[in-house]
Amino acid sequence: MNGSRSDPGWTSYFINGSGADLGRMSYFINGSGVDPGSINRLISGYGLNLREFKFAQTLIFAIEEINNSTQLLPDISLGYKIYDSCRSFAQTILSGMALMNGYEDTLSDTSCIRPQAVYAIVGDSASSSTIGLASVVGPFSLPVISHFATCACLSDRKRYPSFFRTISSDYYQSRALAQLVKHFGWTWVGTVRSRNDYGNNGIAAFEEAAKEEGVLKYMRDVRFTVKTGEEIFFDESGDPVARYDLVNWQPAENGRLQFEHVGLYDSSLPLEQRLQVNQEHIQWAEKNGQLPVSVCSETCPPGTRKAVRKGQPVCCYDCIPCAEGEISNVTDPVTPPVVN
């Protein structure tokens, strides 16, 4: 983004799913004279999404931190305009096109100055609307930077050349889940997904990763360390490093559920070190510490052999007793028994 202290560069930000009138939403977020009663009416009458509101507040805080820093962007001041996408794919596209054209309904009796065009768009939260936004904005080389759209499909630099994000791609999450399934020895699992781009692409990536396990642009050059000591950098696809905490839902003494940290997945580590699980801290159903078994068929004992069920996955089979005159002295034999 370009701009000086007197000429700020503008960033537009989408709030997904608030359902509030744009004028009211801008007034509410700016905090200009809104009393508690008005806030309650906004929340109850318009269905304000508090998570998205917190995202907007985080953006404002981050921009203020940058503007007050003498190291991050010296002599440059950033500005912002916040829009509500109202959980609407069409509204997201419409707002994106209006921003590219530099249009805004701000003309009044006291001002007829054309608003400045934005230098980047931050948003949207949902993968589906972000895909549409990035498709429309991409040919004009206007950066779209999402904080919450995780679909691995958005890493396609040919289709989305100007898209970037500050959240990890589902490419890594799917592989973390596949390694977790393999770690527990499960070969027969079910999957549940939401019927959107996030769910469809996420499950497809997981299934591909599970089979493998037996069951650009300038963002690449960005590398910095935040106040907490964490180093931030991006890979060749413009995606940040994926780090996931593994948590286990456990009942607390008061009867409620609490989250227990039981491991992590870090894509920046060597492949064999990425998944780290502390099984001693995991509590399974009925407060049982025993790892549950999740297989289609049990292991075939000696004296039997595998017979794959027609039309079913290879992990589903029957254990057939050896015929007379034949023996099998190994577990899970897949070759014909040894003739005695």
Long-range contacts (C-beta under 8 A, 24 or more apart in sequence): 1-76, 1-78, 1-119, 1-120, 2-76, 2-119, 3-76, 3-77, 3-78, 3-79, 3-119, 4-75, 4-76, 4-77, 5-75, 5-76, 5-77, 6-77, 7-77, 8-77, 8-78, 8-79, 9-76, 9-77, 9-78, 9-79, 9-119, 10-79, 10-80, 10-81, 10-116, 10-117, 10-118, 10-119, 11-59, 11-63, 11-78, 11-79, 11-80, 11-81, 11-118, 11-119, 11-120, 11-121, 11-122, 12-80, 12-81, 12-82, 12-83, 12-95, 12-99, 12-118, 12-120, 12-121, 12-122, 12-123, 13-56, 13-59, 13-80, 13-81, 13-82, 13-83, 13-121, 13-122, 13-123, 14-83, 14-84, 14-85, 14-92, 14-95, 14-121, 14-122, 14-123, 14-124, 14-125, 14-129, 14-133, 15-49, 15-52, 15-53, 15-55, 15-56, 15-82, 15-83, 15-84, 15-85, 15-123, 16-49, 16-52, 16-85, 16-86, 16-87, 16-123, 16-124, 16-125, 16-126, 16-129, 17-47, 17-49, 17-52, 17-85, 17-86, 17-87, 17-125, 18-46, 18-47, 18-48, 18-49, 18-52, 18-53, 18-84, 18-86, 19-46, 19-47, 19-48, 19-49, 19-84, 19-86, 19-87, 20-46, 20-47, 20-48, 20-84, 20-86, 21-46, 22-83, 22-84, 25-82, 25-83, 25-84, 26-81, 26-82, 29-53, 29-56, 29-57, 29-60, 29-82, 49-87, 52-125, 55-125, 55-147, 55-148, 56-82, 59-122, 81-118, 85-123, 85-124, 85-129, 87-126, 88-129, 89-128, 89-129, 89-132, 92-123, 92-124, 92-129, 92-130, 92-132, 92-133, 93-129, 93-132, 93-133, 93-136, 96-121, 96-133, 96-136, 96-137, 97-136, 99-142, 100-136, 100-137, 100-140, 100-142, 118-142, 119-143, 120-144, 120-145, 121-145, 122-146, 122-147, 123-147, 124-148, 124-149, 125-149, 126-196, 126-198, 127-151, 127-153, 127-154, 127-196, 127-197, 127-198, 127-201, 128-196, 128-197, 128-198, 130-154, 130-163, 131-160, 131-197, 134-160, 134-162, 134-163, 135-159, 135-160, 137-162, 138-162, 138-163, 149-198, 150-198, 150-202, 151-197, 151-198, 151-201, 151-202, 152-201, 152-202, 152-205, 153-197, 153-201, 155-237, 155-238, 155-239, 157-216, 157-217, 157-237, 157-238, 161-216, 161-217, 162-217, 163-238, 164-217, 164-219, 164-234, 164-238, 165-238, 165-239, 165-240, 166-240, 167-240, 168-239, 168-240, 168-241, 168-242, 168-243, 168-244, 168-267, 169-237, 169-239, 169-242, 170-198, 170-201, 170-202, 170-205, 171-205, 171-239, 171-242, 172-239, 172-242, 172-244, 172-265, 172-267, 173-202, 173-242, 173-244, 174-202, 174-205, 174-206, 174-208, 174-209, 175-205, 175-209, 175-267, 176-242, 176-244, 176-265, 176-267, 176-274, 176-275, 177-206, 177-209, 177-210, 178-206, 178-209, 178-210, 178-212, 178-213, 178-215, 179-213, 179-265, 179-274, 179-275, 180-246, 180-265, 180-275, 180-277, 181-210, 181-213, 181-215, 182-213, 182-214, 182-215, 183-275, 183-277, 184-291, 184-292, 184-294, 185-291, 185-293, 185-294, 185-295, 186-215, 186-293, 186-294, 186-295, 187-214, 187-215, 187-294, 187-295, 187-296, 187-315, 188-294, 188-295, 188-296, 188-313, 188-315, 188-316, 189-215, 189-294, 241-266, 241-267, 241-268, 242-266, 242-267, 243-267, 243-268, 246-277, 248-281, 248-282, 248-283, 250-283, 251-287, 299-331, 299-332, 300-331, 300-332, 300-333, 301-331, 302-328, 302-329, 302-330, 302-331, 303-327, 303-328, 304-328, 304-333, 305-333, 305-334, 305-336, 305-337, 306-332, 306-333, 306-334
